[in-house]
């Protein structure tokens, strides 16, 4: 997956646990783990905004693109 999720980095910088972040953002720890571990297919902008608010960061602090892992785009029919 070419998108890398760096929530762990921000959690460490803020000295915050996954459980605390999930509680403050308003999502389940299981859903946060799916996002944190890069297994999510999508993230809602409202969730991204809540993460940024709680972690006092920008979306680019949480998500980055690594072009070497890029998968071909589905061009459709």
LOVEXDO-260250 format. One line per field, with one value per atom (N, C-alpha, C, O, CB): residue number from 1; atom name; x, y, z negated. Coordinates in Angstrom, 2 decimals. Atoms other than C-alpha are relative to their C-alpha. Glycine has a CB too. Layout:
<rs>
seq = (NUM  ...)
atom = (CA  ...)
east = (X  ...)
north = (Y  ...)
up = (Z  ...)
</rs>
This chain:
<rs>
seq = (1  1  1  1  1  2  2  2  2  2  3  3  3  3  3  4  4  4  4  4  5  5  5  5  5  6  6  6  6  6  7  7  7  7  7  8  8  8  8  8  9  9  9  9  9  10  10  10  10  10  11  11  11  11  11  12  12  12  12  12  13  13  13  13  13  14  14  14  14  14  15  15  15  15  15  16  16  16  16  16  17  17  17  17  17  18  18  18  18  18  19  19  19  19  19  20  20  20  20  20  21  21  21  21  21  22  22  22  22  22  23  23  23  23  23  24  24  24  24  24  25  25  25  25  25  26  26  26  26  26  27  27  27  27  27  28  28  28  28  28  29  29  29  29  29  30  30  30  30  30  31  31  31  31  31  32  32  32  32  32  33  33  33  33  33  34  34  34  34  34  35  35  35  35  35  36  36  36  36  36  37  37  37  37  37  38  38  38  38  38  39  39  39  39  39  40  40  40  40  40  41  41  41  41  41  42  42  42  42  42  43  43  43  43  43  44  44  44  44  44  45  45  45  45  45  46  46  46  46  46  47  47  47  47  47  48  48  48  48  48  49  49  49  49  49  50  50  50  50  50  51  51  51  51  51  52  52  52  52  52  53  53  53  53  53  54  54  54  54  54  55  55  55  55  55  56  56  56  56  56  57  57  57  57  57  58  58  58  58  58  59  59  59  59  59  60  60  60  60  60  61  61  61  61  61  62  62  62  62  62  63  63  63  63  63  64  64  64  64  64  65  65  65  65  65  66  66  66  66  66  67  67  67  67  67  68  68  68  68  68  69  69  69  69  69  70  70  70  70  70  71  71  71  71  71  72  72  72  72  72  73  73  73  73  73  74  74  74  74  74  75  75  75  75  75  76  76  76  76  76  77  77  77  77  77)
atom = (N  CA  C  O  CB  N  CA  C  O  CB  N  CA  C  O  CB  N  CA  C  O  CB  N  CA  C  O  CB  N  CA  C  O  CB  N  CA  C  O  CB  N  CA  C  O  CB  N  CA  C  O  CB  N  CA  C  O  CB  N  CA  C  O  CB  N  CA  C  O  CB  N  CA  C  O  CB  N  CA  C  O  CB  N  CA  C  O  CB  N  CA  C  O  CB  N  CA  C  O  CB  N  CA  C  O  CB  N  CA  C  O  CB  N  CA  C  O  CB  N  CA  C  O  CB  N  CA  C  O  CB  N  CA  C  O  CB  N  CA  C  O  CB  N  CA  C  O  CB  N  CA  C  O  CB  N  CA  C  O  CB  N  CA  C  O  CB  N  CA  C  O  CB  N  CA  C  O  CB  N  CA  C  O  CB  N  CA  C  O  CB  N  CA  C  O  CB  N  CA  C  O  CB  N  CA  C  O  CB  N  CA  C  O  CB  N  CA  C  O  CB  N  CA  C  O  CB  N  CA  C  O  CB  N  CA  C  O  CB  N  CA  C  O  CB  N  CA  C  O  CB  N  CA  C  O  CB  N  CA  C  O  CB  N  CA  C  O  CB  N  CA  C  O  CB  N  CA  C  O  CB  N  CA  C  O  CB  N  CA  C  O  CB  N  CA  C  O  CB  N  CA  C  O  CB  N  CA  C  O  CB  N  CA  C  O  CB  N  CA  C  O  CB  N  CA  C  O  CB  N  CA  C  O  CB  N  CA  C  O  CB  N  CA  C  O  CB  N  CA  C  O  CB  N  CA  C  O  CB  N  CA  C  O  CB  N  CA  C  O  CB  N  CA  C  O  CB  N  CA  C  O  CB  N  CA  C  O  CB  N  CA  C  O  CB  N  CA  C  O  CB  N  CA  C  O  CB  N  CA  C  O  CB  N  CA  C  O  CB  N  CA  C  O  CB  N  CA  C  O  CB  N  CA  C  O  CB  N  CA  C  O  CB  N  CA  C  O  CB  N  CA  C  O  CB  N  CA  C  O  CB)
east = (0.86  0.00  0.89  1.77  -0.97  -0.86  1.55  -0.27  0.55  -0.15  0.29  -0.13  0.43  0.01  -1.52  -0.50  1.66  -0.65  -0.72  1.57  0.66  -0.13  0.99  1.53  -1.29  -0.97  2.07  -0.66  -0.14  0.95  0.67  -0.40  0.89  0.92  -1.36  -0.89  2.10  1.02  1.32  0.73  -1.00  4.63  -0.61  0.00  0.53  0.65  2.17  -0.41  -0.33  -1.22  0.33  0.99  1.23  1.13  -0.55  -1.23  4.58  0.39  0.78  1.14  -0.35  5.22  -0.91  -0.47  -0.08  0.98  2.06  -0.12  -0.88  -1.37  0.03  2.69  -1.44  -1.90  0.65  1.40  -0.85  -0.18  0.50  -0.88  0.27  -2.21  -1.03  -1.76  -0.50  0.99  -4.28  -1.41  -2.30  0.21  1.32  -7.20  -0.45  -1.61  0.02  0.34  -7.07  -0.35  -1.31  1.16  0.28  -6.89  -1.36  -2.15  1.11  1.29  -9.81  -1.15  -2.14  -0.08  1.05  -11.88  -0.20  -1.33  0.34  0.10  -11.09  -0.49  -1.13  1.34  0.44  -11.71  -1.45  -2.18  0.93  1.37  -14.93  -0.14  -1.19  -0.89  0.07  -14.08  0.43  1.03  0.90  -0.38  -13.57  1.50  2.12  -0.80  -1.42  -10.06  0.27  1.33  0.48  -0.18  -10.57  0.07  0.92  -1.14  -0.03  -11.34  1.26  1.82  -1.25  -1.24  -8.39  1.18  2.09  0.23  -1.07  -6.15  0.04  1.12  -0.18  0.06  -7.34  0.64  1.42  -1.47  -0.58  -6.44  1.49  2.30  -0.71  -1.39  -3.19  0.92  2.08  0.08  -0.82  -1.95  -0.02  0.54  -0.45  0.00  -2.62  -0.93  -0.77  1.37  0.93  -5.43  -1.31  -2.15  -0.31  1.22  -8.13  0.02  1.07  -0.17  0.13  -9.39  -0.33  -0.11  -1.08  0.40  -10.65  -0.03  -0.07  -1.39  0.17  -10.84  -0.91  -0.73  1.38  0.91  -13.62  0.74  1.59  -1.27  -0.62  -12.59  -0.33  0.50  -0.45  0.35  -14.47  0.91  1.30  -1.48  -0.90  -12.33  1.41  2.07  0.01  -1.32  -9.15  0.09  1.09  0.31  0.03  -10.13  0.04  0.73  -1.25  0.01  -10.84  1.37  1.84  -1.07  -1.35  -7.46  0.95  1.75  0.50  -0.87  -5.73  -0.26  0.67  -0.19  0.36  -7.62  0.58  1.23  -1.52  -0.45  -6.82  1.52  2.11  -0.60  -1.46  -3.19  0.72  1.95  0.40  -0.56  -2.69  1.04  2.21  0.64  -0.90  -1.23  -0.74  -1.93  0.58  0.56  -1.84  -0.20  0.46  0.92  0.20  -3.15  1.31  1.49  -0.99  -1.28  0.33  0.91  1.86  0.71  -0.75  1.70  -0.46  0.26  -0.16  0.58  -0.54  0.06  0.12  -1.43  0.03  -0.53  1.10  1.35  -1.39  -1.01  2.25  -0.03  -0.46  1.43  -0.01  2.70  1.42  2.34  -0.58  -1.29  5.60  -0.14  -0.69  0.49  0.24  5.71  0.58  0.09  0.56  -0.60  7.89  -0.95  -0.77  1.23  0.96  4.95  -1.29  -2.27  -0.31  1.24  2.41  -0.55  0.19  0.25  0.70  -0.13  -0.62  -0.97  -1.09  0.61  -1.52  -1.44  -2.15  0.06  1.38  -4.76  -0.93  -0.56  -0.14  1.01  -7.88  -0.61  -1.32  -1.10  0.47  -8.69  -1.47  -2.08  0.81  1.41  -12.17  -0.18  0.79  -0.79  0.26  -13.88  0.43  0.26  -1.46)
north = (-1.19  0.00  1.24  1.36  0.01  -1.17  3.31  1.06  1.96  0.63  -0.95  5.22  -0.60  -1.70  0.38  0.46  4.88  0.84  2.07  0.10  -0.67  5.74  0.11  -0.89  -0.77  -0.27  7.34  0.42  1.27  1.09  -0.34  7.51  -0.36  0.36  -0.72  0.42  5.61  1.09  1.32  -1.30  -1.05  8.41  1.13  1.62  0.54  -1.10  11.06  -0.42  0.38  0.50  0.49  8.90  0.06  0.47  -1.45  -0.04  8.59  1.43  1.72  -0.70  -1.41  12.33  0.62  1.46  0.80  -0.58  13.12  -0.81  -0.45  0.09  0.88  10.33  -0.41  -0.28  0.69  0.37  9.07  -1.45  -1.94  0.92  1.40  5.53  -0.09  0.87  -0.77  0.24  4.05  0.10  0.69  -1.40  -0.05  3.65  1.42  1.76  -0.79  -1.40  7.29  0.74  1.50  0.69  -0.67  8.48  -0.42  0.43  -0.31  0.49  6.27  0.64  1.06  -1.53  -0.58  7.56  1.48  1.94  -0.18  -1.44  11.21  0.31  1.34  0.66  -0.21  10.85  -0.47  0.06  -0.75  0.50  8.90  -1.19  -1.38  1.09  1.22  5.69  -1.17  -0.97  0.10  1.16  2.16  -0.24  0.08  -1.25  0.36  0.99  -0.96  -0.89  -0.63  0.93  -1.79  0.74  0.43  -1.03  -0.78  0.71  0.86  1.03  0.89  -0.77  2.86  -0.92  -0.51  0.69  0.96  -0.23  -0.33  -0.45  -1.29  0.27  -0.99  1.15  0.93  -0.21  -1.17  2.55  0.10  0.30  1.28  -0.14  2.64  -1.01  -0.70  -0.14  1.06  -0.63  -0.03  -0.94  -1.32  -0.11  0.44  -0.97  -1.19  -0.19  0.95  -2.05  0.66  0.00  -1.11  -0.70  0.59  0.28  0.59  1.31  -0.33  1.08  1.47  2.02  -0.87  -1.41  4.59  0.59  -0.14  0.14  -0.71  7.20  1.19  1.92  0.45  -1.15  9.72  1.28  1.29  -0.17  -1.28  13.35  0.43  1.06  1.07  -0.37  13.82  -0.72  -0.15  -0.34  0.75  11.09  0.58  0.74  -1.49  -0.59  12.56  1.35  1.64  0.18  -1.30  16.02  -0.18  0.57  0.79  0.25  14.61  -0.46  -0.04  -1.05  0.44  12.84  1.19  1.31  -1.05  -1.18  16.08  0.94  1.50  0.75  -0.86  18.04  -0.54  0.19  0.14  0.62  15.60  -0.06  0.18  -1.41  0.14  15.08  1.31  1.37  -1.03  -1.32  18.78  -0.11  0.23  0.62  0.20  17.98  0.25  0.58  -1.43  -0.14  18.21  -1.38  -2.33  0.88  1.30  15.37  -0.61  -1.82  0.13  0.49  15.10  -0.57  -1.29  1.12  0.60  14.23  -1.44  -2.22  0.83  1.32  11.14  -0.91  -2.13  0.15  0.78  10.04  0.48  1.67  0.12  -0.37  9.92  -1.03  -2.17  0.09  0.84  8.48  -0.45  0.37  0.74  0.55  6.18  -0.56  -1.64  -1.10  0.38  5.96  -1.35  -1.95  1.04  1.28  2.84  -1.17  -2.22  -0.23  1.07  0.77  0.17  -0.52  -0.06  -0.34  2.19  -1.21  -1.96  1.16  1.03  -0.20  0.68  1.85  -0.73  -0.60  0.36  0.39  -0.29  -0.97  -0.45  2.31  -0.88  -1.33  1.47  0.75  0.46  0.96  1.89  -0.64  -0.88  2.07  -0.19  0.64  -0.24  0.26  0.53  -0.69  -1.09  1.31  0.71  -1.00  0.76  0.27  -0.31)
up = (0.00  0.00  0.00  -0.86  -1.23  -0.09  1.02  -1.08  -1.27  1.34  1.06  -1.84  -1.33  -1.69  -0.03  1.30  -5.19  -1.08  -0.97  -0.07  1.12  -8.44  -1.15  -1.62  -0.44  1.05  -11.10  -1.32  -2.04  0.45  1.27  -14.00  -1.18  -2.17  -0.11  1.09  -16.18  -0.35  -1.52  0.37  0.22  -15.72  -0.82  -1.77  1.34  0.72  -16.88  -1.41  -2.34  0.77  1.34  -19.79  -0.91  -2.06  0.07  0.79  -20.97  -0.35  -1.48  0.75  0.24  -20.58  -1.05  -1.83  1.31  0.94  -22.57  -1.29  -2.19  0.67  1.17  -25.11  -0.34  -1.48  -1.22  0.11  -24.54  0.40  1.30  0.89  -0.33  -24.47  1.12  1.40  -1.25  -1.05  -21.67  -0.59  0.03  0.66  0.64  -24.07  -0.30  -0.08  -1.28  0.28  -25.14  1.28  1.32  -0.72  -1.28  -21.53  0.54  0.96  1.03  -0.50  -20.50  -0.76  -0.17  -0.10  0.84  -23.42  0.32  0.45  -1.49  -0.26  -22.72  1.41  1.63  -0.23  -1.39  -18.96  0.19  1.03  0.98  -0.12  -19.45  0.93  1.54  0.46  -0.78  -17.62  -0.89  -1.95  1.29  0.80  -18.88  0.11  1.12  0.44  -0.10  -19.72  1.15  1.78  -1.31  -1.12  -17.15  1.33  2.16  0.03  -1.25  -14.37  0.09  1.17  0.09  -0.01  -15.40  0.34  1.06  -1.37  -0.30  -15.27  1.48  2.07  -0.83  -1.43  -11.73  0.78  1.71  0.46  -0.65  -10.68  -0.29  0.62  -0.45  0.44  -12.67  0.66  0.97  -1.50  -0.58  -11.21  1.52  2.14  -0.52  -1.45  -7.62  0.71  1.91  0.50  -0.62  -7.00  0.46  1.06  -0.98  -0.40  -6.42  1.50  2.06  -0.79  -1.42  -2.86  0.19  1.27  0.66  -0.08  -3.63  -1.40  -2.39  0.70  1.27  -6.36  0.26  1.23  -0.61  -0.15  -6.81  -0.36  -1.25  -0.89  0.31  -6.78  -1.43  -2.09  0.99  1.37  -10.07  -1.01  -2.02  -0.28  0.87  -11.66  0.08  -0.94  0.38  -0.18  -10.19  -0.72  -1.38  1.50  0.68  -11.47  -1.52  -2.21  0.41  1.45  -14.96  -0.47  -1.53  -0.36  0.35  -15.00  -0.05  -0.97  1.01  -0.05  -14.00  -1.17  -1.75  1.32  1.12  -16.65  -1.30  -2.05  -0.11  1.25  -19.46  -0.06  -1.12  -0.15  -0.02  -18.39  0.29  0.28  1.03  -0.31  -17.52  1.12  0.95  -1.26  -1.13  -14.11  1.30  1.30  -0.03  -1.33  -10.38  0.61  0.19  0.90  -0.64  -8.14  0.53  0.48  1.13  -0.51  -6.62  -1.08  -0.77  0.70  1.10  -10.06  -0.25  -0.86  -1.28  0.24  -10.07  1.22  1.08  -0.44  -1.24  -6.42  0.94  1.07  0.70  -1.01  -3.83  1.13  0.95  -0.63  -1.20  -0.36  0.27  0.29  1.22  -0.38  0.50  1.41  1.58  -1.01  -1.40  4.31  0.39  1.34  0.89  -0.37  4.39  -0.18  0.44  -0.81  0.26  3.12  0.79  0.52  -1.48  -0.71  5.58  0.77  1.41  0.97  -0.77  7.03  1.21  1.14  -0.86  -1.19  10.54  -0.29  -1.03  1.20  0.15  10.69  0.83  1.92  0.41  -0.76  11.77  0.99  0.61  -0.95  -1.07  15.09  0.30  0.98  1.25  -0.28  15.18  1.34  1.97  -0.03  -1.27  18.24  1.22  2.34  0.11)
</rs>
